[in-house]
Amino acid sequence: MYLVDTSVWIHALRPSGQTAIRSLLKPLIINGDTAITDWIVLELMTGLRTSERQESLLEWLTPITGLAFDPSWWPIAWGHAARLRQRGVTPAAADCLIATVALQHKIPLIHCDKDFEAMKPILSLQTLDWAPHLR
């Protein structure tokens, strides 16, 4: 199982997305090896274009495993953010939350976002960086 970041879903869902990313993601979806969290859904919703419908996106994501964020993990996420900042890494708050979900569920995170690679050695985050597949 892999938590798939927003930076990957954008390429999978949009016709203008990178074909290489879609090709890598498709077998993982078919095999049921992809997961998402509510925050990623929220990020995708904020990126909807006027021609795109919320219902269509939610329907498309229905077969993807949803991973919960337990409220007791907030102090863990805060600690990650503080530790990262102390080491000179300042990712978005959303990325700290997404990394916390991956860490707490003990699964790798697939992304196209350099911030996760900067977080990786500090948090012992398992990642698959698909950014090299972007043109």
N, CA, C and O atoms as a MOPAC input file, in Angstrom:
PM7 MOZYME 1SCF
protein

 N      0.84000 1    -1.17900 1     0.00000 1
 C      0.00000 1     0.00000 1     0.00000 1
 C      0.88700 1     1.24400 1     0.00000 1
 O      1.93500 1     1.27600 1     0.64400 1
 N      0.44400 1     2.27100 1    -0.73700 1
 C      1.15200 1     3.54000 1    -0.85200 1
 C      0.16900 1     4.69100 1    -0.64400 1
 O     -0.94300 1     4.67200 1    -1.17200 1
 N      0.58300 1     5.67700 1     0.11800 1
 C     -0.18200 1     6.91100 1     0.19000 1
 C      0.25200 1     7.75000 1    -1.01300 1
 O      1.44100 1     7.99500 1    -1.21300 1
 N     -0.71500 1     8.18200 1    -1.80000 1
 C     -0.41800 1     8.93000 1    -3.02700 1
 C     -0.75200 1    10.40100 1    -2.79600 1
 O     -1.89700 1    10.75400 1    -2.51100 1
 N      0.26400 1    11.25100 1    -2.92300 1
 C      0.12900 1    12.67300 1    -2.67600 1
 C     -0.63600 1    13.37400 1    -3.79700 1
 O     -0.74600 1    12.87300 1    -4.91600 1
 N     -1.15100 1    14.52900 1    -3.46000 1
 C     -1.87000 1    15.38300 1    -4.40700 1
 C     -1.04700 1    15.64300 1    -5.66200 1
 O     -1.59000 1    15.66900 1    -6.76700 1
 N      0.25200 1    15.83400 1    -5.50000 1
 C      1.13000 1    16.14100 1    -6.63200 1
 C      1.13400 1    15.03600 1    -7.68100 1
 O      1.44900 1    15.28600 1    -8.84400 1
 N      0.78700 1    13.82000 1    -7.28000 1
 C      0.68100 1    12.69800 1    -8.22100 1
 C     -0.73500 1    12.61900 1    -8.78400 1
 O     -0.91700 1    12.42200 1    -9.98600 1
 N     -1.74100 1    12.77200 1    -7.91600 1
 C     -3.13500 1    12.67100 1    -8.37300 1
 C     -3.44300 1    13.69800 1    -9.45600 1
 O     -4.22600 1    13.41900 1   -10.36400 1
 N     -2.84700 1    14.86400 1    -9.37500 1
 C     -3.08800 1    15.89200 1   -10.39100 1
 C     -2.73500 1    15.36600 1   -11.77500 1
 O     -3.46200 1    15.60300 1   -12.73900 1
 N     -1.62200 1    14.65300 1   -11.86900 1
 C     -1.21600 1    14.09600 1   -13.16900 1
 C     -2.08300 1    12.91600 1   -13.57800 1
 O     -2.27600 1    12.66400 1   -14.76800 1
 N     -2.59700 1    12.20500 1   -12.61100 1
 C     -3.44100 1    11.04900 1   -12.91600 1
 C     -4.83500 1    11.46700 1   -13.36200 1
 O     -5.44800 1    10.79400 1   -14.19000 1
 N     -5.33400 1    12.55500 1   -12.82900 1
 C     -6.72600 1    12.94300 1   -13.06200 1
 C     -6.92900 1    13.91500 1   -14.21700 1
 O     -7.99900 1    13.93500 1   -14.82500 1
 N     -5.94100 1    14.70200 1   -14.51900 1
 C     -6.09200 1    15.72400 1   -15.55200 1
 C     -5.61100 1    15.21100 1   -16.90300 1
 O     -4.56000 1    14.57700 1   -16.99000 1
 N     -6.37300 1    15.48300 1   -17.95200 1
 C     -5.91300 1    15.09500 1   -19.29600 1
 C     -4.55300 1    15.69300 1   -19.64100 1
 O     -3.79800 1    15.10500 1   -20.41500 1
 N     -4.23600 1    16.84900 1   -19.07700 1
 C     -2.94900 1    17.49100 1   -19.35100 1
 C     -1.82800 1    16.96300 1   -18.45200 1
 O     -0.68600 1    17.41100 1   -18.55400 1
 N     -2.15600 1    16.01000 1   -17.57100 1
 C     -1.14600 1    15.43900 1   -16.67500 1
 C     -0.13000 1    14.60100 1   -17.43400 1
 O     -0.34000 1    14.24400 1   -18.59300 1
 N      0.96200 1    14.29500 1   -16.77000 1
 C      2.03700 1    13.53100 1   -17.39800 1
 C      1.63100 1    12.06900 1   -17.60800 1
 O      1.19400 1    11.38900 1   -16.68000 1
 N      1.78400 1    11.61400 1   -18.83000 1
 C      1.45500 1    10.23900 1   -19.18900 1
 C      2.28500 1     9.24500 1   -18.39100 1
 O      1.77300 1     8.19900 1   -17.99200 1
 N      3.54600 1     9.54700 1   -18.15300 1
 C      4.41800 1     8.63000 1   -17.41700 1
 C      3.90000 1     8.40300 1   -16.00100 1
 O      3.95400 1     7.28300 1   -15.49400 1
 N      3.40000 1     9.45400 1   -15.36100 1
 C      2.85100 1     9.32500 1   -14.00700 1
 C      1.60600 1     8.45400 1   -14.04100 1
 O      1.44500 1     7.57300 1   -13.19700 1
 N      0.72900 1     8.68800 1   -14.99800 1
 C     -0.48900 1     7.85200 1   -15.12500 1
 C     -0.12300 1     6.39600 1   -15.35800 1
 O     -0.76200 1     5.49900 1   -14.80800 1
 N      0.89000 1     6.15700 1   -16.16300 1
 C      1.30900 1     4.78300 1   -16.45600 1
 C      1.85900 1     4.07700 1   -15.21900 1
 O      1.63400 1     2.88100 1   -15.03000 1
 N      2.57200 1     4.81100 1   -14.38600 1
 C      3.09600 1     4.22500 1   -13.14900 1
 C      1.99200 1     3.97900 1   -12.12300 1
 O      2.01400 1     2.98000 1   -11.40400 1
 N      1.03200 1     4.89300 1   -12.06200 1
 C     -0.01600 1     4.81400 1   -11.04300 1
 C     -1.10000 1     3.79200 1   -11.37100 1
 O     -1.63900 1     3.14800 1   -10.47100 1
 N     -1.41800 1     3.64400 1   -12.63900 1
 C     -2.53700 1     2.78800 1   -13.04200 1
 C     -2.46100 1     1.36900 1   -12.47400 1
 O     -3.45700 1     0.90200 1   -11.92200 1
 N     -1.32900 1     0.65700 1   -12.57900 1
 C     -1.30400 1    -0.70400 1   -12.01900 1
 C     -1.45900 1    -0.72900 1   -10.49600 1
 O     -1.99800 1    -1.68700 1    -9.94100 1
 N     -0.99100 1     0.31300 1    -9.83000 1
 C     -1.16100 1     0.36800 1    -8.37200 1
 C     -2.63400 1     0.52900 1    -8.00900 1
 O     -3.11100 1    -0.06200 1    -7.04000 1
 N     -3.34900 1     1.32900 1    -8.79000 1
 C     -4.78700 1     1.50400 1    -8.55300 1
 C     -5.51200 1     0.18800 1    -8.82300 1
 O     -6.33900 1    -0.24500 1    -8.02000 1
 N     -5.20500 1    -0.43900 1    -9.94200 1
 C     -5.86400 1    -1.69500 1   -10.31700 1
 C     -5.64900 1    -2.76700 1    -9.25500 1
 O     -6.55900 1    -3.54300 1    -8.96000 1
 N     -4.44800 1    -2.81200 1    -8.68200 1
 C     -4.13300 1    -3.82100 1    -7.66200 1
 C     -4.60000 1    -3.43300 1    -6.25800 1
 O     -4.39700 1    -4.18900 1    -5.30800 1
 N     -5.22000 1    -2.27000 1    -6.12400 1
 C     -5.70100 1    -1.83400 1    -4.81400 1
 C     -4.59200 1    -1.40800 1    -3.87800 1
 O     -4.73900 1    -1.50000 1    -2.66000 1
 N     -3.47500 1    -0.94100 1    -4.43400 1
 C     -2.30600 1    -0.58000 1    -3.63100 1
 C     -2.17300 1     0.92200 1    -3.37500 1
 O     -1.12300 1     1.37900 1    -2.92300 1
 N     -3.22900 1     1.69400 1    -3.66000 1
 C     -3.15900 1     3.13200 1    -3.45600 1
 C     -4.07200 1     3.56300 1    -2.31700 1
 O     -5.12700 1     2.97600 1    -2.07900 1
 N     -3.63600 1     4.60000 1    -1.62700 1
 C     -4.42800 1     5.15600 1    -0.53500 1
 C     -4.40600 1     6.67800 1    -0.62500 1
 O     -3.53900 1     7.28100 1    -1.25700 1
 N     -5.38500 1     7.26300 1     0.02700 1
 C     -5.54500 1     8.71400 1     0.05100 1
 C     -6.00800 1     9.09000 1     1.45100 1
 O     -6.50300 1     8.24000 1     2.19200 1
 N     -5.85600 1    10.32100 1     1.80700 1
 C     -6.36200 1    10.80300 1     3.08700 1
 C     -7.24700 1    12.02400 1     2.82600 1
 O     -7.16000 1    12.65000 1     1.77000 1
 N     -8.09200 1    12.35100 1     3.79300 1
 C     -9.05400 1    13.43900 1     3.59600 1
 C     -8.38400 1    14.75400 1     3.21400 1
 O     -8.94300 1    15.52500 1     2.43500 1
 N     -7.19400 1    15.02100 1     3.75000 1
 C     -6.52600 1    16.27700 1     3.42200 1
 C     -6.18200 1    16.32900 1     1.94200 1
 O     -6.30000 1    17.38400 1     1.31800 1
 N     -5.75900 1    15.21000 1     1.37100 1
 C     -5.44500 1    15.16200 1    -0.06100 1
 C     -6.71300 1    15.39100 1    -0.87900 1
 O     -6.68000 1    16.08900 1    -1.89200 1
 N     -7.82200 1    14.81000 1    -0.44800 1
 C     -9.10000 1    15.05300 1    -1.13000 1
 C     -9.42500 1    16.54600 1    -1.08500 1
 O     -9.85500 1    17.12000 1    -2.08600 1
 N     -9.22000 1    17.17000 1     0.06600 1
 C     -9.47300 1    18.60100 1     0.19800 1
 C     -8.58800 1    19.39900 1    -0.76600 1
 O     -9.06300 1    20.33000 1    -1.41600 1
 N     -7.31500 1    19.03900 1    -0.85700 1
 C     -6.42900 1    19.73600 1    -1.79500 1
 C     -6.91100 1    19.56300 1    -3.22900 1
 O     -6.87600 1    20.51100 1    -4.01400 1
 N     -7.35900 1    18.36400 1    -3.57600 1
 C     -7.87000 1    18.13200 1    -4.93100 1
 C     -9.13000 1    18.95200 1    -5.18500 1
 O     -9.31400 1    19.48700 1    -6.27900 1
 N     -9.99400 1    19.05300 1    -4.18400 1
 C    -11.21900 1    19.84500 1    -4.34200 1
 C    -10.90000 1    21.32200 1    -4.55100 1
 O    -11.57100 1    21.99400 1    -5.33400 1
 N     -9.88900 1    21.83200 1    -3.86200 1
 C     -9.54300 1    23.24700 1    -4.02800 1
 C     -8.93900 1    23.51700 1    -5.40200 1
 O     -8.85100 1    24.66800 1    -5.83000 1
 N     -8.52600 1    22.46300 1    -6.08800 1
 C     -7.95400 1    22.61900 1    -7.41600 1
 C     -8.92300 1    22.33700 1    -8.55100 1
 O     -8.53400 1    22.36300 1    -9.71900 1
 N    -10.20300 1    22.06300 1    -8.21600 1
 C    -11.17900 1    21.80100 1    -9.27300 1
 C    -11.31700 1    23.01400 1   -10.19300 1
 O    -11.36400 1    24.15700 1    -9.73800 1
 N    -11.37900 1    22.74200 1   -11.46400 1
 C    -11.61500 1    23.80400 1   -12.44000 1
 C    -13.11800 1    24.00300 1   -12.58600 1
 O    -13.90000 1    23.14700 1   -12.17300 1
 N    -13.52000 1    25.10600 1   -13.15800 1
 C    -14.95000 1    25.39700 1   -13.26100 1
 C    -15.69100 1    24.34200 1   -14.07600 1
 O    -16.88700 1    24.13800 1   -13.87000 1
 N    -15.01100 1    23.67600 1   -14.98700 1
 C    -15.66300 1    22.64200 1   -15.80600 1
 C    -15.70200 1    21.27800 1   -15.11700 1
 O    -16.32000 1    20.34600 1   -15.63200 1
 N    -15.05100 1    21.15200 1   -13.96000 1
 C    -14.98800 1    19.86500 1   -13.25300 1
 C    -16.00500 1    19.84900 1   -12.12000 1
 O    -16.29900 1    20.87800 1   -11.51200 1
 N    -16.54100 1    18.64800 1   -11.84800 1
 C    -17.57900 1    18.51700 1   -10.82700 1
 C    -17.05700 1    17.76500 1    -9.61100 1
 O    -16.32200 1    16.78600 1    -9.74100 1
 N    -17.43700 1    18.22500 1    -8.44800 1
 C    -17.06500 1    17.58400 1    -7.18000 1
 C    -17.50800 1    16.12900 1    -7.16400 1
 O    -16.75000 1    15.25200 1    -6.75000 1
 N    -18.72500 1    15.86800 1    -7.60900 1
 C    -19.26100 1    14.50500 1    -7.58200 1
 C    -18.43400 1    13.55900 1    -8.44400 1
 O    -18.20600 1    12.41000 1    -8.06600 1
 N    -17.98600 1    14.03700 1    -9.59600 1
 C    -17.16700 1    13.20900 1   -10.48800 1
 C    -15.84700 1    12.83800 1    -9.83900 1
 O    -15.40300 1    11.69400 1    -9.92900 1
 N    -15.22000 1    13.80600 1    -9.18600 1
 C    -13.95100 1    13.53500 1    -8.51400 1
 C    -14.15000 1    12.54000 1    -7.37900 1
 O    -13.38200 1    11.58600 1    -7.25500 1
 N    -15.16400 1    12.74500 1    -6.55600 1
 C    -15.41300 1    11.83400 1    -5.43700 1
 C    -15.73900 1    10.43000 1    -5.92500 1
 O    -15.31600 1     9.44500 1    -5.32000 1
 N    -16.48700 1    10.33900 1    -7.01200 1
 C    -16.81100 1     9.02400 1    -7.58300 1
 C    -15.54800 1     8.33200 1    -8.08200 1
 O    -15.37100 1     7.13200 1    -7.87000 1
 N    -14.67900 1     9.07400 1    -8.73700 1
 C    -13.43400 1     8.50900 1    -9.25600 1
 C    -12.55900 1     7.99900 1    -8.11600 1
 O    -11.87800 1     6.98500 1    -8.26800 1
 N    -12.56800 1     8.69000 1    -6.97400 1
 C    -11.72800 1     8.30900 1    -5.83800 1
 C    -12.35100 1     7.22400 1    -4.96000 1
 O    -11.67700 1     6.70700 1    -4.06800 1
 N    -13.60200 1     6.86700 1    -5.18200 1
 C    -14.30500 1     5.90100 1    -4.33400 1
 C    -13.54200 1     4.59100 1    -4.11500 1
 O    -13.48500 1     4.12800 1    -2.97600 1
 N    -12.96000 1     3.97900 1    -5.12800 1
 C    -12.28000 1     2.69300 1    -4.87900 1
 C    -10.91100 1     2.82000 1    -4.18300 1
 O    -10.31000 1     1.81100 1    -3.81300 1
 N    -10.42300 1     4.04800 1    -4.00500 1
 C     -9.11800 1     4.25400 1    -3.38400 1
 C     -9.27900 1     4.14200 1    -1.86900 1
 O    -10.19700 1     4.72700 1    -1.29400 1
 N     -8.38900 1     3.39200 1    -1.22800 1
 C     -8.44000 1     3.22400 1     0.22400 1
 C     -8.24900 1     4.56700 1     0.92200 1
 O     -7.32000 1     5.31500 1     0.61600 1
 N     -9.13100 1     4.85500 1     1.85100 1
 C     -9.02400 1     6.08400 1     2.63200 1
 C     -8.29900 1     5.81600 1     3.94500 1
 O     -8.66300 1     4.89600 1     4.67900 1
 N     -7.28800 1     6.60300 1     4.24100 1
 C     -6.54800 1     6.47200 1     5.49400 1
 C     -6.96100 1     7.58600 1     6.44300 1
 O     -6.96700 1     8.76200 1     6.07900 1
 N     -7.30200 1     7.20400 1     7.64900 1
 C     -7.74200 1     8.17400 1     8.65100 1
 C     -6.56000 1     8.92800 1     9.24300 1
 O     -5.42800 1     8.44400 1     9.26200 1
 N     -6.85800 1    10.11300 1     9.71900 1
 C     -5.92700 1    10.88900 1    10.53200 1
 C     -6.54000 1    10.92000 1    11.92200 1
 O     -7.54900 1    11.58600 1    12.15300 1
 N     -5.92700 1    10.20100 1    12.83300 1
 C     -6.43500 1    10.13900 1    14.19900 1
 C     -6.15200 1    11.46800 1    14.90100 1
 O     -5.02100 1    11.95100 1    14.84800 1
 N     -7.13700 1    12.06800 1    15.55200 1
 C     -6.89800 1    13.34400 1    16.24400 1
 C     -5.73900 1    13.29800 1    17.25100 1
 O     -5.12400 1    14.32600 1    17.53800 1
 N     -5.44800 1    12.12400 1    17.77500 1
 C     -4.32600 1    12.01600 1    18.71900 1
 C     -2.97200 1    12.21400 1    18.03300 1
 O     -1.94800 1    12.31500 1    18.71000 1
 N     -2.95500 1    12.27100 1    16.70300 1
 C     -1.71500 1    12.45700 1    15.95500 1
 C     -1.33000 1    13.92300 1    15.79700 1
 O     -0.23900 1    14.21300 1    15.30500 1
 N     -2.19300 1    14.85700 1    16.19900 1
 C     -1.84200 1    16.26900 1    16.06400 1
 C     -0.52300 1    16.59200 1    16.74700 1
 O      0.33500 1    17.21900 1    16.12700 1
 N     -0.32400 1    16.18900 1    18.00500 1
 C      0.97800 1    16.50500 1    18.62700 1
 C      2.16100 1    15.90000 1    17.87600 1
 O      3.25300 1    16.46900 1    17.87600 1
 N      1.95300 1    14.76400 1    17.24300 1
 C      3.01600 1    14.14300 1    16.44500 1
 C      3.31500 1    15.02800 1    15.23300 1
 O      4.47700 1    15.29800 1    14.92900 1
 N      2.27100 1    15.47500 1    14.54900 1
 C      2.44900 1    16.35400 1    13.38300 1
 C      3.11800 1    17.66100 1    13.78800 1
 O      3.98800 1    18.16200 1    13.07600 1
 N      2.71500 1    18.21600 1    14.93300 1
 C      3.33900 1    19.44700 1    15.41300 1
 C      4.82300 1    19.22100 1    15.68800 1
 O      5.66700 1    20.05500 1    15.35800 1
 N      5.12100 1    18.07800 1    16.29900 1
 C      6.52100 1    17.75000 1    16.58100 1
 C      7.33500 1    17.60000 1    15.30900 1
 O      8.48700 1    18.02900 1    15.24800 1
 N      6.72900 1    16.98300 1    14.27900 1
 C      7.42100 1    16.86500 1    12.99000 1
 C      7.72000 1    18.24600 1    12.42200 1
 O      8.82700 1    18.50800 1    11.95300 1
 N      6.72200 1    19.12800 1    12.46900 1
 C      6.90400 1    20.47100 1    11.91600 1
 C      8.02400 1    21.20800 1    12.65600 1
 O      8.86200 1    21.85700 1    12.03100 1
 N      8.03600 1    21.10500 1    13.98300 1
 C      9.06500 1    21.78500 1    14.77400 1
 C     10.45300 1    21.22000 1    14.48400 1
 O     11.41400 1    21.97300 1    14.32600 1
 N     10.55400 1    19.89100 1    14.41600 1
 C     11.84900 1    19.25400 1    14.15200 1
 C     12.36800 1    19.62600 1    12.76700 1
 O     13.55600 1    19.89600 1    12.59100 1
 N     11.46300 1    19.63700 1    11.78300 1
 C     11.86300 1    20.01900 1    10.43100 1
 C     12.36900 1    21.45600 1    10.39900 1
 O     13.40300 1    21.74800 1     9.79900 1
 N     11.63700 1    22.34000 1    11.04200 1
 C     12.01700 1    23.75100 1    11.05600 1
 C     13.38100 1    23.94500 1    11.72600 1
 O     14.20600 1    24.73200 1    11.26300 1
 N     13.60200 1    23.21600 1    12.81900 1
 C     14.89000 1    23.31200 1    13.51800 1
 C     16.04500 1    22.84200 1    12.64200 1
 O     17.18700 1    23.26300 1    12.82900 1
 N     15.74300 1    21.97300 1    11.69100 1
 C     16.77600 1    21.45400 1    10.78500 1
 C     16.82400 1    22.23600 1     9.46200 1
 O     17.51800 1    21.84500 1     8.52300 1
 N     16.07100 1    23.35200 1     9.40600 1
 C     16.12100 1    24.21300 1     8.22800 1
 C     15.18700 1    23.82500 1     7.10300 1
 O     15.32700 1    24.33400 1     5.99200 1
 N     14.24500 1    22.94500 1     7.35300 1
 C     13.27100 1    22.52400 1     6.34000 1
 C     11.91600 1    23.11200 1     6.72700 1
 O     11.44100 1    22.91100 1     7.84400 1
 N     11.30100 1    23.83700 1     5.79600 1
 C     10.02800 1    24.49200 1     6.08800 1
 C      8.97100 1    24.09200 1     5.05500 1
 O      8.64200 1    24.88600 1     4.17400 1
 N      8.44300 1    22.89000 1     5.15300 1
 C      7.39800 1    22.47700 1     4.21700 1
 C      6.05700 1    23.10400 1     4.59800 1
 O      5.89700 1    23.64600 1     5.69200 1
 N      5.11300 1    23.02000 1     3.68900 1
 C      3.75100 1    23.47700 1     3.98400 1
 C      3.17400 1    22.63100 1     5.11500 1
 O      3.53600 1    21.46800 1     5.29000 1
 N      2.27300 1    23.23700 1     5.87300 1
 C      1.61400 1    22.51100 1     6.96000 1
 C      0.90600 1    21.26600 1     6.42400 1
 O      0.91300 1    20.21800 1     7.07000 1
 N      0.30100 1    21.38300 1     5.25200 1
 C     -0.38600 1    20.23800 1     4.65300 1
 C      0.58000 1    19.07900 1     4.41500 1
 O      0.22600 1    17.92100 1     4.63400 1
 N      1.79600 1    19.38500 1     3.97000 1
 C      2.78300 1    18.32900 1     3.72900 1
 C      3.19700 1    17.65300 1     5.03100 1
 O      3.44100 1    16.44700 1     5.05200 1
 N      3.27900 1    18.41800 1     6.11800 1
 C      3.58000 1    17.81100 1     7.43200 1
 C      2.47400 1    16.84600 1     7.83300 1
 O      2.74200 1    15.75900 1     8.34300 1
 N      1.23500 1    17.24800 1     7.60100 1
 C      0.09900 1    16.39300 1     7.94000 1
 C      0.10800 1    15.12000 1     7.08600 1
 O     -0.09800 1    14.02400 1     7.60800 1
 N      0.34400 1    15.25700 1     5.79400 1
 C      0.36700 1    14.10100 1     4.88700 1
 C      1.51600 1    13.16600 1     5.25400 1
 O      1.33700 1    11.94800 1     5.25500 1
 N      2.67600 1    13.70600 1     5.56200 1
 C      3.81400 1    12.87800 1     5.99000 1
 C      3.47800 1    12.14100 1     7.28300 1
 O      3.84700 1    10.97900 1     7.44700 1
 N      2.78700 1    12.80100 1     8.19100 1
 C      2.39300 1    12.16500 1     9.45100 1
 C      1.46300 1    10.98700 1     9.19000 1
 O      1.60000 1     9.94100 1     9.82500 1
 N      0.53200 1    11.14000 1     8.27700 1
 C     -0.37100 1    10.03000 1     7.93300 1
 C      0.42900 1     8.84300 1     7.41300 1
 O      0.20800 1     7.70900 1     7.83800 1
 N      1.35600 1     9.09900 1     6.49800 1
 C      2.18100 1     8.01400 1     5.95200 1
 C      2.99700 1     7.34000 1     7.05300 1
 O      3.06800 1     6.11300 1     7.12200 1
 N      3.60400 1     8.14100 1     7.90200 1
 C      4.43100 1     7.58300 1     8.98100 1
 C      3.60100 1     6.77600 1     9.97700 1
 O      4.00800 1     5.68700 1    10.38400 1
 N      2.45700 1     7.29400 1    10.36600 1
 C      1.63000 1     6.61200 1    11.36200 1
 C      1.02000 1     5.31900 1    10.81000 1
 O      0.80900 1     4.35800 1    11.55000 1
 N      0.74500 1     5.30800 1     9.52000 1
 C      0.20900 1     4.09200 1     8.88800 1
 C      1.33000 1     3.16700 1     8.40700 1
 O      1.07700 1     2.06100 1     7.92800 1
 N      2.57900 1     3.64300 1     8.54600 1
 C      3.76500 1     2.86000 1     8.17600 1
 C      3.74300 1     2.42000 1     6.71600 1
 O      3.99500 1     1.25900 1     6.39300 1
 N      3.43400 1     3.38500 1     5.84100 1
 C      3.43700 1     3.10300 1     4.41100 1
 C      4.23600 1     4.18300 1     3.67700 1
 O      4.34100 1     5.31300 1     4.15500 1
 N      4.79600 1     3.83400 1     2.52000 1
 C      5.53400 1     4.81900 1     1.72900 1
 C      4.59500 1     5.85800 1     1.10600 1
 O      3.41300 1     5.60000 1     0.88000 1
 N      5.15400 1     7.02000 1     0.84000 1
 C      4.43900 1     8.11500 1     0.21100 1
 C      4.98100 1     8.29900 1    -1.20400 1
 O      6.18300 1     8.47200 1    -1.40100 1
 N      4.08600 1     8.25900 1    -2.18100 1
 C      4.45600 1     8.53800 1    -3.57100 1
 C      4.14100 1    10.00500 1    -3.83000 1
 O      3.04800 1    10.47200 1    -3.50900 1
 N      5.09300 1    10.73500 1    -4.40900 1
 C      4.92200 1    12.17000 1    -4.59400 1
 C      5.73300 1    12.67300 1    -5.77500 1
 O      6.55200 1    11.95500 1    -6.34800 1
 N      5.47800 1    13.93900 1    -6.12400 1
 C      6.27200 1    14.69600 1    -7.09700 1
 C      6.59700 1    16.05500 1    -6.47900 1
 O      6.50200 1    17.08300 1    -7.15000 1
 N      6.97500 1    16.05900 1    -5.21300 1
 C      7.13100 1    17.28600 1    -4.43200 1
 C      8.45000 1    17.24100 1    -3.66900 1
 O      8.62700 1    16.40400 1    -2.78400 1
 N      9.36600 1    18.12700 1    -4.00300 1
 C     10.70300 1    18.11200 1    -3.39700 1
 C     10.68300 1    18.27400 1    -1.88300 1
 O     11.61800 1    17.84100 1    -1.21000 1
 N      9.64000 1    18.88800 1    -1.33300 1
 C      9.56500 1    19.04900 1     0.12000 1
 C      9.58000 1    17.70300 1     0.84700 1
 O     10.17000 1    17.59300 1     1.92200 1
 N      8.94700 1    16.69000 1     0.28100 1
 C      8.93100 1    15.38600 1     0.93500 1
 C     10.31900 1    14.75200 1     0.94800 1
 O     10.67100 1    14.04800 1     1.89500 1
 N     11.10200 1    14.99600 1    -0.09100 1
 C     12.47200 1    14.46700 1    -0.10600 1
 C     13.33600 1    15.16700 1     0.93800 1
 O     14.23300 1    14.55300 1     1.51500 1
 N     13.07000 1    16.44600 1     1.18300 1
 C     13.79400 1    17.16900 1     2.23100 1
 C     13.39300 1    16.66100 1     3.61900 1
 O     14.21200 1    16.65700 1     4.53800 1
 N     12.15000 1    16.23900 1     3.76900 1
 C     11.64600 1    15.72600 1     5.03700 1
 C     12.13800 1    14.30300 1     5.31600 1
 O     12.28700 1    13.89700 1     6.46900 1
 N     12.38200 1    13.57000 1     4.25700 1
 C     12.68500 1    12.13600 1     4.32700 1
 C     13.76700 1    11.76900 1     5.34300 1
 O     13.50600 1    10.92900 1     6.20400 1
 N     14.95400 1    12.34800 1     5.29100 1
 C     15.99700 1    11.91200 1     6.22900 1
 C     15.73400 1    12.33600 1     7.67800 1
 O     16.19000 1    11.68100 1     8.61400 1
 N     15.00900 1    13.41500 1     7.85100 1
 C     14.75800 1    13.93400 1     9.19700 1
 C     13.68200 1    13.12500 1     9.90600 1
 O     13.78300 1    12.86800 1    11.10500 1
 N     12.65000 1    12.72200 1     9.16400 1
 C     11.51700 1    12.00800 1     9.75900 1
 C     11.55600 1    10.49900 1     9.51600 1
 O     10.67900 1     9.77500 1     9.98700 1
 N     12.56800 1    10.02000 1     8.78500 1
 C     12.61600 1     8.61200 1     8.35800 1
 C     11.36800 1     8.25000 1     7.54600 1
 O     10.79400 1     7.17200 1     7.69800 1
 N     10.97400 1     9.17900 1     6.68800 1
 C      9.81800 1     9.01000 1     5.82200 1
 C     10.20900 1     8.14800 1     4.62400 1
 O     11.20900 1     8.41700 1     3.95900 1
 N      9.42400 1     7.12200 1     4.35500 1
 C      9.64400 1     6.29400 1     3.16800 1
 C      8.93400 1     6.96600 1     1.99700 1
 O      7.74000 1     7.25900 1     2.07000 1
 N      9.67100 1     7.20500 1     0.92400 1
 C      9.06600 1     7.87500 1    -0.23000 1
 C      9.43800 1     7.19800 1    -1.53600 1
 O     10.43600 1     6.48500 1    -1.64200 1
 N      8.60300 1     7.44800 1    -2.51200 1
 C      8.90800 1     7.17100 1    -3.91800 1
 C      8.74300 1     8.50900 1    -4.62300 1
 O      7.62800 1     9.01500 1    -4.75200 1
 N      9.84500 1     9.07500 1    -5.07500 1
 C      9.84700 1    10.37500 1    -5.72000 1
 C      9.64000 1    10.17500 1    -7.21800 1
 O     10.53000 1     9.69200 1    -7.91800 1
 N      8.46900 1    10.54800 1    -7.69700 1
 C      8.16100 1    10.40300 1    -9.11500 1
 C      8.44500 1    11.68900 1    -9.89100 1
 O      8.15600 1    11.75100 1   -11.08600 1
 N      8.99200 1    12.69600 1    -9.25800 1
 C      9.29300 1    13.96100 1    -9.94600 1
 C     10.19500 1    13.76600 1   -11.16300 1
 O     10.01300 1    14.46700 1   -12.15800 1
 N     11.17100 1    12.83200 1   -11.12600 1
 C     11.99500 1    12.64900 1   -12.32400 1
 C     11.19900 1    12.21700 1   -13.55700 1
 O     11.70100 1    12.30700 1   -14.67700 1
 N      9.96700 1    11.75100 1   -13.36200 1
 C      9.14700 1    11.33600 1   -14.50700 1
 C      8.40800 1    12.50900 1   -15.14700 1
 O      7.73400 1    12.34700 1   -16.16500 1
 N      8.54000 1    13.68700 1   -14.54400 1
 C      7.91500 1    14.87700 1   -15.12800 1
 C      8.85200 1    15.44700 1   -16.17900 1
 O     10.07200 1    15.38600 1   -16.02200 1
 N      8.30500 1    15.98900 1   -17.22600 1
 C      9.12100 1    16.56900 1   -18.29800 1
 C      9.64100 1    17.90600 1   -17.90900 1
 O     10.34900 1    18.54400 1   -18.68900 1

